Amino acid sequence: MNCRRSNAGFTLIELVVALFILSLVLSGAIYSIQQYADERLMMKDRLYSHNVAWNQLMKRYQVSQNGTVKNRTMELKSKGKEVQGRTDWEWALDIEKATGQNLYRYEVRVESPNSEKIQSSLAVYLIKSN
């Protein structure tokens, strides 16, 4: 009797090496997806904080162009909170005299109440009307 064994298939070592390589590729893919998700959240927060800063600077711009506040309920504050994207953003406005007649530098810093880090900082130079 002639008994032949067929060697069609993979050895145990080949399977272990293939599974190891597959695990490296999948772990790299999962890490990349996690980084993408974190970056996306950070960009969303940055966009909302820029919107808050821009809103405050636009209020000051309207006052500098018209000399008065159009909406009487709108108060010009130097600190406050604004809701953007279901988050209460805290903002602070600094006004500094710049070189030039009636020229001032307005800078708005915005931070999230969840972190102490400044999320956004925008500045503009405006001429104050008398």
PASE-576638 format. One record per atom (N, C-alpha, C): residue in three letters; x, z, y. Coordinates in steps of 0.001 Angstrom, whole numbers, padded with zeros to 6 digits, always signed. Example, Ala and Ser with C-alpha at 12.3 -4.5 7.8 and 13.67 -1.06 7.14 Angstrom:
# PASE-576638
ALA+013190+007800-005690
ALA+012300+007800-004500
ALA+013200+007800-003300
SER+012850+007080-002250
SER+013670+007140-001060
SER+012900+007870+000030
END
This chain:
# PASE-576638
MET+000812+000000-001164
MET+000000+000000+000000
MET+000867+000000+001243
ASN+000571-000912+001981
ASN+001300-001056+003220
ASN+000454-000484+004344
CYS+000865+000601+004883
CYS+000115+001284+005936
CYS+000856+001083+007253
ARG+000194+000400+008164
ARG+000822+000145+009471
ARG+000116+000967+010536
ARG+000870+001631+011336
ARG+000295+002369+012471
ARG+000322+001471+013695
SER-000747+001474+014388
SER-000838+000675+015600
SER-000394+001536+016786
ASN+000489+001014+017569
ASN+000993+001729+018750
ASN+000332+001208+020030
ALA-000914+000850+019924
ALA-001638+000377+021107
ALA-002189+001597+021846
GLY-001677+001852+023035
GLY-002127+002989+023824
GLY-000982+003583+024617
PHE-001298+004637+025333
PHE-000306+005295+026171
PHE+000158+006579+025516
THR+001393+006921+025792
THR+001904+008189+025287
THR+001462+009301+026234
LEU+001613+010510+025801
LEU+001215+011660+026599
LEU+002032+011737+027887
ILE+003293+011420+027834
ILE+004159+011471+029025
ILE+003715+010419+030038
GLU+003358+009244+029584
GLU+002888+008204+030492
GLU+001599+008626+031190
LEU+000700+009258+030467
LEU-000545+009741+031072
LEU-000292+010832+032105
VAL+000611+011748+031812
VAL+000936+012833+032747
VAL+001552+012262+034018
VAL+002458+011302+033883
VAL+003094+010689+035056
VAL+002043+009943+035885
ALA+001150+009218+035226
ALA+000106+008483+035945
ALA-000825+009438+036686
LEU-001219+010544+036067
LEU-002068+011528+036724
LEU-001359+012199+037901
PHE-000060+012426+037762
PHE+000721+013023+038850
PHE+000750+012077+040051
ILE+000997+010804+039804
ILE+001030+009828+040895
ILE-000350+009715+041549
LEU-001389+009701+040748
LEU-002750+009644+041278
LEU-003058+010869+042139
SER-002602+012035+041707
SER-002850+013245+042491
SER-002111+013207+043833
LEU-000909+012643+043858
LEU-000179+012508+045125
LEU-000915+011571+046083
VAL-001390+010460+045574
VAL-002104+009491+046416
VAL-003400+010104+046953
LEU-004150+010777+046109
LEU-005409+011380+046553
LEU-005188+012517+047540
SER-004162+013325+047322
SER-003900+014413+048272
SER-003484+013859+049629
GLY-002736+012768+049648
GLY-002368+012126+050912
GLY-003585+011560+051622
ALA-004494+010983+050853
ALA-005720+010430+051445
ALA-006588+011548+052030
ILE-006722+012638+051325
ILE-007526+013763+051820
ILE-006901+014357+053078
TYR-005588+014468+053118
TYR-004898+014974+054301
TYR-005141+014054+055500
SER-005088+012752+055287
SER-005323+011798+056375
SER-006749+011893+056893
ILE-007705+012037+056010
ILE-009100+012161+056426
ILE-009304+013447+057221
GLN-008663+014529+056815
GLN-008774+015796+057537
GLN-008173+015681+058936
GLN-007030+015007+059046
GLN-006417+014811+060356
GLN-007317+013977+061255
TYR-007923+012947+060698
TYR-008835+012099+061466
TYR-010022+012917+061979
ALA-010582+013747+061137
ALA-011730+014562+061545
ALA-011340+015545+062648
ASP-010177+016184+062516
ASP-009717+017115+063552
ASP-009484+016402+064879
GLU-008867+015225+064825
GLU-008586+014468+066042
GLU-009889+014009+066698
ARG-010850+013645+065898
ARG-012144+013216+066420
ARG-012838+014359+067160
LEU-012812+015556+066605
LEU-013410+016708+067277
LEU-012678+017035+068575
MET-011358+016934+068543
MET-010576+017227+069734
MET-010865+016204+070841
MET-011008+014936+070468
MET-011316+013904+071451
MET-012716+014094+072028
LYS-013660+014524+071203
LYS-015023+014766+071674
LYS-015023+015902+072698
ASP-014300+016985+072394
ASP-014213+018109+073334
ASP-013535+017694+074626
ARG-012505+016878+074516
ARG-011802+016421+075714
ARG-012725+015556+076577
LEU-013537+014715+075949
LEU-014476+013882+076690
LEU-015491+014744+077431
TYR-016059+015727+076761
TYR-017037+016601+077405
TYR-016404+017389+078555
SER-015187+017875+078357
SER-014545+018644+079427
SER-014212+017745+080622
HIS-013827+016496+080367
HIS-013595+015558+081465
HIS-014889+015283+082227
ASN-016008+015200+081512
ASN-017294+014988+082175
ASN-017637+016149+083095
VAL-017377+017368+082648
VAL-017639+018549+083480
VAL-016781+018495+084747
ALA-015501+018222+084592
ALA-014605+018152+085752
ALA-015025+017025+086694
TRP-015365+015888+086124
TRP-015770+014757+086944
TRP-017053+015068+087722
ASN-018014+015745+087093
ASN-019256+016116+087782
ASN-018966+016983+088999
GLN-018074+017949+088846
GLN-017756+018845+089965
GLN-017035+018098+091087
LEU-016126+017193+090718
LEU-015433+016418+091743
LEU-016383+015458+092457
MET-017351+014915+091746
MET-018313+014011+092383
MET-019200+014756+093387
LYS-019539+016014+093075
LYS-020302+016808+094044
LYS-019510+016964+095332
ARG-018234+017269+095197
ARG-017388+017429+096384
ARG-017209+016102+097112
TYR-017109+015019+096380
TYR-016975+013702+097005
TYR-018224+013370+097825
GLN-019404+013642+097273
GLN-020648+013371+097999
GLN-020707+014165+099294
VAL-020269+015407+099235
VAL-020260+016238+100447
VAL-019262+015676+101462
SER-018100+015228+100983
SER-017106+014710+101922
SER-017571+013405+102571
GLN-018375+012614+101871
GLN-018873+011363+102434
GLN-020063+011575+103370
ASN-020962+012473+102999
ASN-022188+012681+103774
ASN-022085+013847+104744
GLY-021192+014758+104493
GLY-021066+015934+105343
GLY-022024+017049+104962
THR-023017+016745+104147
THR-023979+017761+103723
THR-024283+017566+102241
VAL-024940+018563+101703
VAL-025370+018496+100315
VAL-026748+017860+100287
LYS-026904+016754+099540
LYS-028207+016072+099484
LYS-029259+016963+098853
ASN-028936+017519+097723
ASN-029873+018358+096995
ASN-029661+019799+097453
ARG-030616+020382+098102
ARG-030465+021733+098659
ARG-030286+022786+097570
THR-030732+022494+096343
THR-030563+023479+095271
THR-029142+023458+094718
MET-028388+022405+095036
MET-027021+022301+094548
MET-026106+023144+095438
GLU-025491+024132+094855
GLU-024569+024980+095595
GLU-023146+024542+095288
LEU-022298+024656+096278
LEU-020899+024325+096077
LEU-020152+025612+095747
LYS-019771+025740+094508
LYS-019078+026934+094036
LYS-017634+026581+093703
SER-016819+027607+093532
SER-015438+027368+093114
SER-015231+027699+091638
LYS-016223+028321+091010
LYS-016181+028606+089573
LYS-017588+028505+089028
GLY-017674+028218+087732
GLY-019004+028161+087154
GLY-018972+027721+085706
LYS-020156+027511+085179
LYS-020334+027048+083801
LYS-021243+025842+083822
GLU-020985+024923+082909
GLU-021818+023739+082755
GLU-021937+023430+081276
VAL-023114+023030+080859
VAL-023340+022715+079449
VAL-023126+021221+079234
GLN-022259+020902+078324
GLN-022011+019528+077883
GLN-021807+019574+076383
GLY-022532+018777+075652
GLY-022355+018711+074207
GLY-022606+020031+073507
ARG-023642+020738+073927
ARG-024016+022034+073349
ARG-022930+023100+073486
THR-022066+022944+074459
THR-021007+023920+074704
THR-021051+024330+076168
ASP-020917+025615+076428
ASP-020822+026113+077798
ASP-019370+026018+078240
TRP-019080+025059+079089
TRP-017723+024873+079587
TRP-017545+025670+080866
GLU-016438+026375+080977
GLU-016116+027124+082192
GLU-015173+026280+083038
TRP-015494+026142+084312
TRP-014671+025344+085191
TRP-014269+026158+086415
ALA-013136+025785+086992
ALA-012650+026425+088214
ALA-012102+025339+089130
LEU-012430+025448+090397
LEU-012018+024460+091392
LEU-011027+025094+092349
ASP-009902+024425+092553
ASP-008904+024849+093537
ASP-008838+023794+094632
ILE-008859+024247+095877
ILE-008755+023344+097017
ILE-007500+023722+097784
GLU-006631+022740+097999
GLU-005387+022963+098725
GLU-005281+021956+099857
LYS-004745+022406+100975
LYS-004502+021503+102101
LYS-003342+020591+101736
ALA-003533+019309+101948
ALA-002484+018320+101683
ALA-001903+017847+103011
THR-000817+017121+102942
THR-000224+016606+104176
THR-001103+015482+104708
GLY-001517+015605+105913
GLY-002399+014617+106522
GLY-003543+015329+107217
GLN-004167+014627+108130
GLN-005248+015229+108906
GLN-006515+015298+108057
ASN-007024+016504+107883
ASN-008247+016772+107117
ASN-008172+016297+105665
LEU-006988+016210+105104
LEU-006819+015757+103721
LEU-006618+016980+102824
TYR-007406+017036+101766
TYR-007366+018172+100851
TYR-007274+017678+099413
ARG-006612+018494+098604
ARG-006493+018200+097180
ARG-007460+019099+096421
TYR-008362+018479+095672
TYR-009349+019194+094863
TYR-008943+019051+093402
GLU-008768+020167+092728
GLU-008412+020137+091309
GLU-009396+021002+090529
VAL-009959+020415+089478
VAL-010893+021129+088616
VAL-010232+021313+087256
ARG-010201+022559+086802
ARG-009695+022887+085459
ARG-010876+023336+084611
VAL-010962+022800+083414
VAL-012083+023107+082523
VAL-011530+023664+081228
GLU-012151+024747+080756
GLU-011746+025314+079470
GLU-012981+025721+078690
SER-012796+025752+077393
SER-013869+026161+076501
SER-013861+027671+076385
PRO-015025+028299+076288
PRO-015035+029753+076108
PRO-014455+030173+074761
ASN-014359+029231+073825
ASN-013818+029544+072499
ASN-012299+029599+072486
SER-011647+029009+073489
SER-010185+029022+073511
SER-009710+029272+074928
GLU-008529+029785+075040
GLU-007931+030073+076344
GLU-007200+028847+076907
LYS-007092+027804+076104
LYS-006362+026615+076502
LYS-007213+025752+077432
ILE-006595+025221+078474
ILE-007298+024331+079395
ILE-007525+023003+078687
GLN-008783+022583+078623
GLN-009133+021343+077942
GLN-008941+020126+078841
SER-009184+020316+080137
SER-009133+019187+081055
SER-008722+019666+082436
SER-008024+018808+083148
SER-007653+019091+084520
SER-007656+017770+085283
LEU-008538+017655+086262
LEU-008626+016446+087073
LEU-008432+016819+088529
ALA-007781+015940+089277
ALA-007545+016195+090692
ALA-007855+014933+091502
VAL-008270+015161+092745
VAL-008570+014062+093646
VAL-008242+014531+095068
TYR-007872+013573+095914
TYR-007628+013865+097318
TYR-008804+013349+098131
LEU-009367+014217+098963
LEU-010526+013839+099781
LEU-010298+014250+101226
ILE-010922+013506+102120
ILE-010891+013854+103530
ILE-012134+014676+103825
LYS-011923+015859+104375
LYS-013034+016738+104723
LYS-013590+016314+106067
SER-014898+016145+106100
SER-015528+015815+107392
SER-015791+017095+108155
ASN-015761+017007+109456
ASN-015966+018205+110289
ASN-017429+018467+110515
END
